[in-house]
Amino acid sequence: MSFDLSKVIRPNILALKPYRCARDDYSAGILLDANENSYGPSLQEAREGNLNRYPDPLHPDIKEKIVSFRNIPSVHNVFLGVGSDEVIDLLIRVTCVPGQDKILITPPTYGMYSVCAQINDVGLVKVNLDVEDGAFQLQTDQVIKTLKQDPSIKVVFLCSPGNPTSTCLSHESIKAVLECGYNGIVAVDEAYIDFVEEKEKGSVSTWVSQYPNLVVMQTLSKSFGLAGIRMGLALAHADLIQILNNTKAPYNISTLTAQVALEALSDSGLSTMYKNIASLKKQREELIKVLENFPVSGVGKVRGAAEGNFLLVEILDRNGQPCNERAEKIYTLMAESKDVVVRFRGKEHGCTGCLRITIGTEQEMDTLAKQLEVALREIA
Ligand SMILES: Cc1ncc(COP(=O)(O)O)c(C=O)c1O
């Protein structure tokens, strides 16, 4: 069975006549087409970038850089969003009829998939990850069976490396879902892909030329350290990218965001990114060692792998069992009196007793370890 995009996209979106502006056709001369302010921005100091003008609606220059950086066939396979959170929302909006259609998620997973589903009045189907011994892998047969049984599931969100699991899904399992004959979108969220050590577990973004139903989501918020500019991307078949472009707000990426993104994707920006990734990976290894030899009892295993810029760490009770009560206490104590904020994830499926700790600088990791030790002694 071959994938039919027209059966996945909502009829109103397929029929949409996208917003067009005069700037799509003409961008030079005396620009009196868009009700901008020719007297310029109300800023004391002049800044580069014609901020009194609307930004380019599509930013082909940024997309060119992404095409070469990620080895993607063409700019027509790249969509830019206001963070990958916008991409998640758009994917749901273009495919799911409110009150009728559904998405599938695989808990424990990133929270925004279900939040966006609820906002859009879209149903949620859950097929838990296999969490045995912190495997955090797809129950592939179960996922495929569920997708095949329910044609109202329009998108399946797979997070790799997973948040909060810090674990990559196996490529074979992703491939199996892509090839199972499901006529919906398989969205692989690779927000943390640059922190993955082993090449063979790396990005599936080059698969977009092979699979018309694959969307790979990435972001500049993590490895590029640019959460503040809000830029995420979708990599997919050109037909699906066209749908996303038709549906987004006309000028979703601001001029300032675009300027910073271009700088970050330049050769010097990329080398800074690689340098920072190397430092983060080093700190990740160091933290694992520190946790393994922790000076007080109460710290258990790192659950799952270490493939994101964070670790899922067990907090144990006196009997050595992962314990939500203690984990939550430690979380609150650290945040309220130790100036260190981590995340309590114990209520997520397969994460009992776990804190999610983001990898920071060497100094931040030293402080984290010290304060975790103090907190564990205090609640002992
Ligand atoms: C798995 C995952 N996807 C997407 C996002 C959102 O990223 P962005 O900042 O690009 O919206 C996050 C942020 O924490 C995340 O963990």
The ligand as an SDF file (V2000), in Angstrom:
LIG
                    3D

 16 16  0  0  0  0  0  0  0  0999 V2000
   11.4290   16.0720   22.9130 C   0  0  0  0  0  0  0  0  0  0  0  0
   11.2290   17.5270   22.7710 C   0  0  0  0  0  0  0  0  0  0  0  0
   10.6840   17.9810   21.6380 N   0  0  0  0  0  0  0  0  0  0  0  0
   10.4770   19.3010   21.4460 C   0  0  0  0  0  0  0  0  0  0  0  0
   10.8130   20.2110   22.4210 C   0  0  0  0  0  0  0  0  0  0  0  0
   10.4930   21.6540   22.1850 C   0  0  0  0  0  0  0  0  0  0  0  0
   11.5560   22.2900   21.6600 O   0  0  0  0  0  0  0  0  0  0  0  0
   11.4630   23.7580   21.0530 P   0  0  0  0  0  0  0  0  0  0  0  0
   12.2350   24.6170   21.9860 O   0  0  0  0  0  0  0  0  0  0  0  0
   12.1100   23.6190   19.7090 O   0  0  0  0  0  0  0  0  0  0  0  0
   10.0270   24.1540   20.9480 O   0  0  0  0  0  0  0  0  0  0  0  0
   11.3870   19.7870   23.6220 C   0  0  0  0  0  0  0  0  0  0  0  0
   11.7440   20.7430   24.6660 C   0  0  0  0  0  0  0  0  0  0  0  0
   12.0710   20.4620   25.7820 O   0  0  0  0  0  0  0  0  0  0  0  0
   11.5920   18.4080   23.8000 C   0  0  0  0  0  0  0  0  0  0  0  0
   12.0970   17.9080   24.9230 O   0  0  0  0  0  0  0  0  0  0  0  0
  1  2  1  0
  2  3  1  0
  2 15  2  0
  3  4  2  0
  4  5  1  0
  5  6  1  0
  5 12  2  0
  6  7  1  0
  7  8  1  0
  8  9  2  0
  8 10  1  0
  8 11  1  0
 12 13  1  0
 12 15  1  0
 13 14  2  0
 15 16  1  0
M  END
$$$$
